[in-house]
Amino acid sequence: MHCPPPHEPGVLPRWLHEQGANVIITGGMGQRAQQLFAQNGIQVVMGAPPDLADDIAAAYLKGTLQTGANPCDH
């Protein structure tokens, strides 16, 4: 995997799309960021618990990931 680009609006969604990502799992995300990911064909799963990334990914793949509210919905 390549080093991610700097954190600037619209750059990360495009880069992740180019890397083949189609889902991003996050604790929370603002509306504009959600739109940018959607425009790049990436589904946003919000409200993930603060846990190890491997555990979250495994739960998502098993269909057992429990999500909550989006604390960053602004």
Distance bins in CASP14 RR format, pairs under 12 A and 6 or more apart:
PFRMAT RR
TARGET T0000
AUTHOR 0000-0000-0000
RMODE 2
METHOD distances of the structure
MODEL  1
1 15 0 0 0 0 0 1 0 0 0 0 0
1 16 0 0 0 0 0 1 0 0 0 0 0
1 18 0 0 0 0 0 1 0 0 0 0 0
1 19 1 0 0 1 0 0 0 0 0 0 0
1 20 0 0 0 0 0 1 0 0 0 0 0
1 21 0 0 0 0 0 1 0 0 0 0 0
2 15 0 0 0 0 1 0 0 0 0 0 0
2 16 0 0 0 0 0 1 0 0 0 0 0
2 18 0 0 0 0 1 0 0 0 0 0 0
2 19 1 0 0 1 0 0 0 0 0 0 0
2 20 0 0 0 0 0 1 0 0 0 0 0
3 15 0 0 0 0 1 0 0 0 0 0 0
3 19 0 0 0 0 0 1 0 0 0 0 0
4 11 0 0 0 0 1 0 0 0 0 0 0
4 12 1 0 0 1 0 0 0 0 0 0 0
4 13 0 0 0 0 0 1 0 0 0 0 0
4 14 0 0 0 0 0 1 0 0 0 0 0
4 15 1 0 0 1 0 0 0 0 0 0 0
4 16 0 0 0 0 1 0 0 0 0 0 0
4 18 0 0 0 0 0 1 0 0 0 0 0
4 19 0 0 0 0 1 0 0 0 0 0 0
4 21 0 0 0 0 0 1 0 0 0 0 0
5 11 1 0 1 0 0 0 0 0 0 0 0
5 12 1 0 0 1 0 0 0 0 0 0 0
5 13 0 0 0 0 0 1 0 0 0 0 0
5 14 0 0 0 0 1 0 0 0 0 0 0
5 15 1 0 1 0 0 0 0 0 0 0 0
5 16 0 0 0 0 1 0 0 0 0 0 0
5 18 0 0 0 0 1 0 0 0 0 0 0
5 19 0 0 0 0 0 1 0 0 0 0 0
6 12 0 0 0 0 1 0 0 0 0 0 0
6 15 0 0 0 0 0 1 0 0 0 0 0
7 13 0 0 0 0 0 1 0 0 0 0 0
7 15 0 0 0 0 0 1 0 0 0 0 0
7 33 0 0 0 0 0 1 0 0 0 0 0
8 14 0 0 0 0 0 1 0 0 0 0 0
8 15 0 0 0 0 0 1 0 0 0 0 0
8 33 0 0 0 0 0 1 0 0 0 0 0
8 36 0 0 0 0 0 1 0 0 0 0 0
9 30 0 0 0 0 0 1 0 0 0 0 0
9 32 1 0 0 1 0 0 0 0 0 0 0
9 33 1 0 0 1 0 0 0 0 0 0 0
9 35 0 0 0 0 0 1 0 0 0 0 0
9 36 1 0 0 1 0 0 0 0 0 0 0
9 37 0 0 0 0 0 1 0 0 0 0 0
9 39 0 0 0 0 0 1 0 0 0 0 0
10 16 0 0 0 0 0 1 0 0 0 0 0
10 17 0 0 0 0 0 1 0 0 0 0 0
10 32 0 0 0 0 1 0 0 0 0 0 0
10 33 0 0 0 0 1 0 0 0 0 0 0
10 34 0 0 0 0 0 1 0 0 0 0 0
10 35 0 0 0 0 1 0 0 0 0 0 0
10 36 1 0 1 0 0 0 0 0 0 0 0
10 37 0 0 0 0 1 0 0 0 0 0 0
10 38 0 0 0 0 0 1 0 0 0 0 0
10 39 0 0 0 0 1 0 0 0 0 0 0
10 40 0 0 0 0 1 0 0 0 0 0 0
10 42 0 0 0 0 0 1 0 0 0 0 0
11 17 0 0 0 0 0 1 0 0 0 0 0
11 18 0 0 0 0 0 1 0 0 0 0 0
11 33 0 0 0 0 0 1 0 0 0 0 0
11 36 0 0 0 0 1 0 0 0 0 0 0
11 37 0 0 0 0 0 1 0 0 0 0 0
11 40 0 0 0 0 0 1 0 0 0 0 0
12 18 0 0 0 0 0 1 0 0 0 0 0
12 19 0 0 0 0 0 1 0 0 0 0 0
12 21 0 0 0 0 1 0 0 0 0 0 0
12 24 0 0 0 0 1 0 0 0 0 0 0
12 26 0 0 0 0 0 1 0 0 0 0 0
12 29 0 0 0 0 0 1 0 0 0 0 0
12 33 0 0 0 0 1 0 0 0 0 0 0
12 36 0 0 0 0 1 0 0 0 0 0 0
12 37 0 0 0 0 1 0 0 0 0 0 0
12 40 0 0 0 0 1 0 0 0 0 0 0
12 42 0 0 0 0 1 0 0 0 0 0 0
13 19 0 0 0 0 0 1 0 0 0 0 0
13 20 0 0 0 0 0 1 0 0 0 0 0
13 21 0 0 0 0 1 0 0 0 0 0 0
13 22 0 0 0 0 0 1 0 0 0 0 0
13 24 0 0 0 0 1 0 0 0 0 0 0
13 29 0 0 0 0 0 1 0 0 0 0 0
13 32 0 0 0 0 0 1 0 0 0 0 0
13 33 1 0 0 1 0 0 0 0 0 0 0
13 34 0 0 0 0 1 0 0 0 0 0 0
13 35 0 0 0 0 1 0 0 0 0 0 0
13 36 1 0 1 0 0 0 0 0 0 0 0
13 37 1 0 1 0 0 0 0 0 0 0 0
13 38 0 0 0 0 1 0 0 0 0 0 0
13 39 1 0 0 1 0 0 0 0 0 0 0
13 40 1 0 1 0 0 0 0 0 0 0 0
13 41 0 0 0 0 1 0 0 0 0 0 0
13 42 1 0 0 1 0 0 0 0 0 0 0
13 43 0 0 0 0 0 1 0 0 0 0 0
13 44 0 0 0 0 1 0 0 0 0 0 0
14 20 0 0 0 0 0 1 0 0 0 0 0
14 21 0 0 0 0 0 1 0 0 0 0 0
14 36 0 0 0 0 1 0 0 0 0 0 0
14 37 0 0 0 0 1 0 0 0 0 0 0
14 39 0 0 0 0 1 0 0 0 0 0 0
14 40 1 0 1 0 0 0 0 0 0 0 0
14 41 0 0 0 0 0 1 0 0 0 0 0
14 42 0 0 0 0 1 0 0 0 0 0 0
15 21 0 0 0 0 1 0 0 0 0 0 0
15 24 0 0 0 0 0 1 0 0 0 0 0
15 36 0 0 0 0 0 1 0 0 0 0 0
15 37 0 0 0 0 0 1 0 0 0 0 0
15 40 0 0 0 0 1 0 0 0 0 0 0
15 42 0 0 0 0 0 1 0 0 0 0 0
16 22 0 0 0 0 1 0 0 0 0 0 0
16 23 0 0 0 0 1 0 0 0 0 0 0
16 24 1 0 0 1 0 0 0 0 0 0 0
16 26 0 0 0 0 0 1 0 0 0 0 0
16 33 0 0 0 0 0 1 0 0 0 0 0
16 36 0 0 0 0 0 1 0 0 0 0 0
16 37 1 0 0 1 0 0 0 0 0 0 0
16 39 0 0 0 0 0 1 0 0 0 0 0
16 40 1 0 0 1 0 0 0 0 0 0 0
16 41 0 0 0 0 1 0 0 0 0 0 0
16 42 1 0 0 1 0 0 0 0 0 0 0
16 43 0 0 0 0 0 1 0 0 0 0 0
16 44 0 0 0 0 0 1 0 0 0 0 0
17 23 0 0 0 0 0 1 0 0 0 0 0
17 24 0 0 0 0 0 1 0 0 0 0 0
17 36 0 0 0 0 0 1 0 0 0 0 0
17 37 0 0 0 0 1 0 0 0 0 0 0
17 38 0 0 0 0 0 1 0 0 0 0 0
17 39 0 0 0 0 1 0 0 0 0 0 0
17 40 1 1 0 0 0 0 0 0 0 0 0
17 41 1 0 0 1 0 0 0 0 0 0 0
17 42 1 0 0 1 0 0 0 0 0 0 0
17 43 0 0 0 0 0 1 0 0 0 0 0
18 40 0 0 0 0 1 0 0 0 0 0 0
18 41 0 0 0 0 0 1 0 0 0 0 0
18 42 0 0 0 0 0 1 0 0 0 0 0
19 40 0 0 0 0 0 1 0 0 0 0 0
19 42 0 0 0 0 0 1 0 0 0 0 0
20 40 0 0 0 0 1 0 0 0 0 0 0
20 41 0 0 0 0 1 0 0 0 0 0 0
20 42 0 0 0 0 1 0 0 0 0 0 0
21 37 0 0 0 0 1 0 0 0 0 0 0
21 40 0 0 0 0 1 0 0 0 0 0 0
21 41 0 0 0 0 1 0 0 0 0 0 0
21 42 1 0 1 0 0 0 0 0 0 0 0
21 43 0 0 0 0 1 0 0 0 0 0 0
21 44 0 0 0 0 0 1 0 0 0 0 0
22 37 0 0 0 0 0 1 0 0 0 0 0
22 38 0 0 0 0 0 1 0 0 0 0 0
22 40 0 0 0 0 1 0 0 0 0 0 0
22 41 1 0 0 1 0 0 0 0 0 0 0
22 42 1 0 1 0 0 0 0 0 0 0 0
22 43 1 0 0 1 0 0 0 0 0 0 0
22 44 0 0 0 0 0 1 0 0 0 0 0
22 45 0 0 0 0 0 1 0 0 0 0 0
23 37 0 0 0 0 1 0 0 0 0 0 0
23 38 0 0 0 0 0 1 0 0 0 0 0
23 40 0 0 0 0 0 1 0 0 0 0 0
23 41 0 0 0 0 1 0 0 0 0 0 0
23 42 1 0 0 1 0 0 0 0 0 0 0
23 43 1 0 1 0 0 0 0 0 0 0 0
23 44 1 0 0 1 0 0 0 0 0 0 0
23 45 1 0 0 1 0 0 0 0 0 0 0
23 46 0 0 0 0 0 1 0 0 0 0 0
23 48 0 0 0 0 0 1 0 0 0 0 0
23 56 0 0 0 0 0 1 0 0 0 0 0
23 57 0 0 0 0 1 0 0 0 0 0 0
23 60 1 0 0 1 0 0 0 0 0 0 0
23 61 0 0 0 0 1 0 0 0 0 0 0
23 65 0 0 0 0 0 1 0 0 0 0 0
24 33 0 0 0 0 1 0 0 0 0 0 0
24 34 0 0 0 0 1 0 0 0 0 0 0
24 36 0 0 0 0 0 1 0 0 0 0 0
24 37 1 0 0 1 0 0 0 0 0 0 0
24 38 0 0 0 0 0 1 0 0 0 0 0
24 40 0 0 0 0 1 0 0 0 0 0 0
24 41 0 0 0 0 0 1 0 0 0 0 0
24 42 1 0 1 0 0 0 0 0 0 0 0
24 43 1 0 0 1 0 0 0 0 0 0 0
24 44 1 0 1 0 0 0 0 0 0 0 0
24 45 1 0 0 1 0 0 0 0 0 0 0
24 46 0 0 0 0 1 0 0 0 0 0 0
24 47 0 0 0 0 0 1 0 0 0 0 0
24 48 0 0 0 0 1 0 0 0 0 0 0
24 53 0 0 0 0 0 1 0 0 0 0 0
24 56 0 0 0 0 0 1 0 0 0 0 0
24 57 0 0 0 0 0 1 0 0 0 0 0
24 60 0 0 0 0 0 1 0 0 0 0 0
25 37 0 0 0 0 0 1 0 0 0 0 0
25 42 0 0 0 0 0 1 0 0 0 0 0
25 43 0 0 0 0 1 0 0 0 0 0 0
25 44 0 0 0 0 1 0 0 0 0 0 0
25 45 1 0 1 0 0 0 0 0 0 0 0
25 46 0 0 0 0 1 0 0 0 0 0 0
25 47 0 0 0 0 1 0 0 0 0 0 0
25 48 1 0 1 0 0 0 0 0 0 0 0
25 49 0 0 0 0 0 1 0 0 0 0 0
25 50 0 0 0 0 0 1 0 0 0 0 0
25 51 0 0 0 0 0 1 0 0 0 0 0
25 53 0 0 0 0 1 0 0 0 0 0 0
25 54 0 0 0 0 0 1 0 0 0 0 0
25 55 0 0 0 0 0 1 0 0 0 0 0
25 56 1 0 1 0 0 0 0 0 0 0 0
25 57 1 0 0 1 0 0 0 0 0 0 0
25 58 0 0 0 0 0 1 0 0 0 0 0
25 59 0 0 0 0 1 0 0 0 0 0 0
25 60 1 0 1 0 0 0 0 0 0 0 0
25 61 0 0 0 0 0 1 0 0 0 0 0
25 63 0 0 0 0 0 1 0 0 0 0 0
25 65 1 0 0 1 0 0 0 0 0 0 0
25 66 0 0 0 0 0 1 0 0 0 0 0
25 67 0 0 0 0 1 0 0 0 0 0 0
25 68 0 0 0 0 0 1 0 0 0 0 0
26 33 0 0 0 0 1 0 0 0 0 0 0
26 34 0 0 0 0 1 0 0 0 0 0 0
26 37 0 0 0 0 1 0 0 0 0 0 0
26 42 0 0 0 0 0 1 0 0 0 0 0
26 43 0 0 0 0 0 1 0 0 0 0 0
26 44 1 0 0 1 0 0 0 0 0 0 0
26 45 1 0 0 1 0 0 0 0 0 0 0
26 46 1 0 1 0 0 0 0 0 0 0 0
26 47 1 0 0 1 0 0 0 0 0 0 0
26 48 1 0 0 1 0 0 0 0 0 0 0
26 49 0 0 0 0 0 1 0 0 0 0 0
26 50 0 0 0 0 0 1 0 0 0 0 0
26 53 0 0 0 0 0 1 0 0 0 0 0
26 56 0 0 0 0 1 0 0 0 0 0 0
26 60 0 0 0 0 0 1 0 0 0 0 0
26 65 0 0 0 0 0 1 0 0 0 0 0
26 67 0 0 0 0 1 0 0 0 0 0 0
26 68 0 0 0 0 0 1 0 0 0 0 0
26 70 0 0 0 0 1 0 0 0 0 0 0
26 71 0 0 0 0 0 1 0 0 0 0 0
26 72 0 0 0 0 1 0 0 0 0 0 0
26 73 0 0 0 0 0 1 0 0 0 0 0
27 33 0 0 0 0 0 1 0 0 0 0 0
27 44 0 0 0 0 1 0 0 0 0 0 0
27 45 0 0 0 0 1 0 0 0 0 0 0
27 46 1 0 1 0 0 0 0 0 0 0 0
27 47 1 0 1 0 0 0 0 0 0 0 0
27 48 1 0 1 0 0 0 0 0 0 0 0
27 49 1 0 0 1 0 0 0 0 0 0 0
27 50 1 0 0 1 0 0 0 0 0 0 0
27 51 0 0 0 0 0 1 0 0 0 0 0
27 53 0 0 0 0 0 1 0 0 0 0 0
27 56 0 0 0 0 1 0 0 0 0 0 0
27 65 0 0 0 0 0 1 0 0 0 0 0
27 67 0 0 0 0 1 0 0 0 0 0 0
27 68 0 0 0 0 1 0 0 0 0 0 0
27 69 0 0 0 0 1 0 0 0 0 0 0
27 70 1 0 0 1 0 0 0 0 0 0 0
27 71 1 0 0 1 0 0 0 0 0 0 0
27 72 1 0 0 1 0 0 0 0 0 0 0
27 73 0 0 0 0 0 1 0 0 0 0 0
28 34 0 0 0 0 1 0 0 0 0 0 0
28 37 0 0 0 0 0 1 0 0 0 0 0
28 44 0 0 0 0 1 0 0 0 0 0 0
28 45 0 0 0 0 1 0 0 0 0 0 0
28 46 1 0 1 0 0 0 0 0 0 0 0
28 47 1 0 1 0 0 0 0 0 0 0 0
28 48 1 0 0 1 0 0 0 0 0 0 0
28 49 0 0 0 0 0 1 0 0 0 0 0
28 50 0 0 0 0 0 1 0 0 0 0 0
28 67 0 0 0 0 1 0 0 0 0 0 0
28 68 0 0 0 0 1 0 0 0 0 0 0
28 69 0 0 0 0 1 0 0 0 0 0 0
28 70 1 0 1 0 0 0 0 0 0 0 0
28 71 1 0 1 0 0 0 0 0 0 0 0
28 72 1 0 1 0 0 0 0 0 0 0 0
28 73 1 0 0 1 0 0 0 0 0 0 0
28 74 0 0 0 0 0 1 0 0 0 0 0
29 35 0 0 0 0 0 1 0 0 0 0 0
29 36 0 0 0 0 1 0 0 0 0 0 0
29 37 1 0 0 1 0 0 0 0 0 0 0
29 38 0 0 0 0 0 1 0 0 0 0 0
29 42 0 0 0 0 0 1 0 0 0 0 0
29 43 0 0 0 0 0 1 0 0 0 0 0
29 44 1 0 0 1 0 0 0 0 0 0 0
29 45 0 0 0 0 1 0 0 0 0 0 0
29 46 1 0 1 0 0 0 0 0 0 0 0
29 47 0 0 0 0 1 0 0 0 0 0 0
29 48 0 0 0 0 0 1 0 0 0 0 0
29 70 1 0 0 1 0 0 0 0 0 0 0
29 71 0 0 0 0 1 0 0 0 0 0 0
29 72 1 0 1 0 0 0 0 0 0 0 0
29 73 1 0 0 1 0 0 0 0 0 0 0
29 74 0 0 0 0 1 0 0 0 0 0 0
30 36 0 0 0 0 1 0 0 0 0 0 0
30 37 0 0 0 0 0 1 0 0 0 0 0
30 44 0 0 0 0 1 0 0 0 0 0 0
30 46 0 0 0 0 1 0 0 0 0 0 0
30 47 0 0 0 0 0 1 0 0 0 0 0
30 70 1 0 0 1 0 0 0 0 0 0 0
30 71 0 0 0 0 1 0 0 0 0 0 0
30 72 1 0 1 0 0 0 0 0 0 0 0
30 73 1 0 1 0 0 0 0 0 0 0 0
30 74 1 0 1 0 0 0 0 0 0 0 0
31 37 0 0 0 0 0 1 0 0 0 0 0
31 38 0 0 0 0 0 1 0 0 0 0 0
31 44 0 0 0 0 0 1 0 0 0 0 0
31 46 0 0 0 0 0 1 0 0 0 0 0
31 70 0 0 0 0 1 0 0 0 0 0 0
31 72 0 0 0 0 1 0 0 0 0 0 0
31 73 1 0 0 1 0 0 0 0 0 0 0
31 74 1 0 0 1 0 0 0 0 0 0 0
32 38 0 0 0 0 0 1 0 0 0 0 0
32 39 0 0 0 0 0 1 0 0 0 0 0
32 44 0 0 0 0 0 1 0 0 0 0 0
32 72 0 0 0 0 0 1 0 0 0 0 0
32 73 0 0 0 0 0 1 0 0 0 0 0
32 74 0 0 0 0 1 0 0 0 0 0 0
33 39 0 0 0 0 0 1 0 0 0 0 0
33 40 0 0 0 0 0 1 0 0 0 0 0
33 42 0 0 0 0 0 1 0 0 0 0 0
33 44 0 0 0 0 1 0 0 0 0 0 0
33 46 0 0 0 0 0 1 0 0 0 0 0
33 70 0 0 0 0 0 1 0 0 0 0 0
33 72 0 0 0 0 1 0 0 0 0 0 0
33 73 0 0 0 0 0 1 0 0 0 0 0
33 74 0 0 0 0 0 1 0 0 0 0 0
34 40 0 0 0 0 0 1 0 0 0 0 0
34 41 0 0 0 0 0 1 0 0 0 0 0
34 42 0 0 0 0 1 0 0 0 0 0 0
34 43 0 0 0 0 0 1 0 0 0 0 0
34 44 1 0 1 0 0 0 0 0 0 0 0
34 45 0 0 0 0 0 1 0 0 0 0 0
34 46 1 0 0 1 0 0 0 0 0 0 0
34 70 0 0 0 0 1 0 0 0 0 0 0
34 72 0 0 0 0 1 0 0 0 0 0 0
34 73 0 0 0 0 1 0 0 0 0 0 0
34 74 0 0 0 0 0 1 0 0 0 0 0
35 41 0 0 0 0 0 1 0 0 0 0 0
35 42 0 0 0 0 0 1 0 0 0 0 0
35 44 0 0 0 0 1 0 0 0 0 0 0
36 42 0 0 0 0 1 0 0 0 0 0 0
36 44 0 0 0 0 1 0 0 0 0 0 0
37 43 1 0 0 1 0 0 0 0 0 0 0
37 44 1 0 1 0 0 0 0 0 0 0 0
37 45 0 0 0 0 0 1 0 0 0 0 0
37 46 0 0 0 0 0 1 0 0 0 0 0
38 44 1 0 0 1 0 0 0 0 0 0 0
43 60 0 0 0 0 0 1 0 0 0 0 0
44 67 0 0 0 0 0 1 0 0 0 0 0
44 70 0 0 0 0 1 0 0 0 0 0 0
44 72 0 0 0 0 0 1 0 0 0 0 0
44 73 0 0 0 0 0 1 0 0 0 0 0
45 56 0 0 0 0 1 0 0 0 0 0 0
45 57 0 0 0 0 0 1 0 0 0 0 0
45 59 0 0 0 0 0 1 0 0 0 0 0
45 60 1 0 0 1 0 0 0 0 0 0 0
45 61 0 0 0 0 0 1 0 0 0 0 0
45 63 0 0 0 0 0 1 0 0 0 0 0
45 65 1 0 0 1 0 0 0 0 0 0 0
45 66 0 0 0 0 0 1 0 0 0 0 0
45 67 1 0 0 1 0 0 0 0 0 0 0
45 68 0 0 0 0 0 1 0 0 0 0 0
45 70 0 0 0 0 0 1 0 0 0 0 0
46 65 0 0 0 0 0 1 0 0 0 0 0
46 67 1 0 0 1 0 0 0 0 0 0 0
46 68 1 0 0 1 0 0 0 0 0 0 0
46 69 0 0 0 0 1 0 0 0 0 0 0
46 70 1 0 1 0 0 0 0 0 0 0 0
46 71 0 0 0 0 1 0 0 0 0 0 0
46 72 0 0 0 0 1 0 0 0 0 0 0
46 73 0 0 0 0 1 0 0 0 0 0 0
47 56 0 0 0 0 0 1 0 0 0 0 0
47 60 0 0 0 0 0 1 0 0 0 0 0
47 65 0 0 0 0 1 0 0 0 0 0 0
47 66 0 0 0 0 1 0 0 0 0 0 0
47 67 1 0 1 0 0 0 0 0 0 0 0
47 68 1 0 1 0 0 0 0 0 0 0 0
47 69 1 0 0 1 0 0 0 0 0 0 0
47 70 1 0 1 0 0 0 0 0 0 0 0
47 71 1 0 0 1 0 0 0 0 0 0 0
47 72 0 0 0 0 1 0 0 0 0 0 0
47 73 0 0 0 0 0 1 0 0 0 0 0
48 55 0 0 0 0 0 1 0 0 0 0 0
48 56 1 0 1 0 0 0 0 0 0 0 0
48 57 0 0 0 0 1 0 0 0 0 0 0
48 59 0 0 0 0 1 0 0 0 0 0 0
48 60 0 0 0 0 1 0 0 0 0 0 0
48 65 1 0 0 1 0 0 0 0 0 0 0
48 66 0 0 0 0 1 0 0 0 0 0 0
48 67 1 0 1 0 0 0 0 0 0 0 0
48 68 0 0 0 0 1 0 0 0 0 0 0
48 69 0 0 0 0 0 1 0 0 0 0 0
48 70 0 0 0 0 0 1 0 0 0 0 0
48 71 0 0 0 0 0 1 0 0 0 0 0
48 72 0 0 0 0 0 1 0 0 0 0 0
49 55 0 0 0 0 1 0 0 0 0 0 0
49 56 1 0 0 1 0 0 0 0 0 0 0
49 59 0 0 0 0 1 0 0 0 0 0 0
49 60 0 0 0 0 0 1 0 0 0 0 0
49 64 0 0 0 0 0 1 0 0 0 0 0
49 65 0 0 0 0 1 0 0 0 0 0 0
49 66 1 0 0 1 0 0 0 0 0 0 0
49 67 1 0 0 1 0 0 0 0 0 0 0
49 68 1 0 0 1 0 0 0 0 0 0 0
49 69 0 0 0 0 0 1 0 0 0 0 0
49 71 0 0 0 0 0 1 0 0 0 0 0
50 56 0 0 0 0 1 0 0 0 0 0 0
50 68 0 0 0 0 0 1 0 0 0 0 0
50 71 0 0 0 0 0 1 0 0 0 0 0
51 57 0 0 0 0 0 1 0 0 0 0 0
51 58 0 0 0 0 0 1 0 0 0 0 0
51 59 0 0 0 0 1 0 0 0 0 0 0
51 60 0 0 0 0 0 1 0 0 0 0 0
51 65 0 0 0 0 1 0 0 0 0 0 0
51 66 0 0 0 0 0 1 0 0 0 0 0
51 67 0 0 0 0 0 1 0 0 0 0 0
52 58 0 0 0 0 1 0 0 0 0 0 0
52 59 0 0 0 0 0 1 0 0 0 0 0
53 59 0 0 0 0 0 1 0 0 0 0 0
53 60 0 0 0 0 0 1 0 0 0 0 0
54 60 0 0 0 0 0 1 0 0 0 0 0
54 61 0 0 0 0 0 1 0 0 0 0 0
55 61 0 0 0 0 0 1 0 0 0 0 0
55 62 0 0 0 0 0 1 0 0 0 0 0
55 64 0 0 0 0 0 1 0 0 0 0 0
55 65 0 0 0 0 1 0 0 0 0 0 0
55 66 0 0 0 0 0 1 0 0 0 0 0
56 62 0 0 0 0 0 1 0 0 0 0 0
56 63 0 0 0 0 0 1 0 0 0 0 0
56 64 0 0 0 0 0 1 0 0 0 0 0
56 65 1 0 0 1 0 0 0 0 0 0 0
56 66 0 0 0 0 0 1 0 0 0 0 0
56 67 0 0 0 0 1 0 0 0 0 0 0
57 63 0 0 0 0 0 1 0 0 0 0 0
57 64 0 0 0 0 0 1 0 0 0 0 0
57 65 0 0 0 0 1 0 0 0 0 0 0
58 64 0 0 0 0 1 0 0 0 0 0 0
58 65 0 0 0 0 1 0 0 0 0 0 0
59 65 1 0 1 0 0 0 0 0 0 0 0
59 66 1 0 0 1 0 0 0 0 0 0 0
59 67 0 0 0 0 1 0 0 0 0 0 0
60 66 0 0 0 0 0 1 0 0 0 0 0
60 67 0 0 0 0 1 0 0 0 0 0 0
END
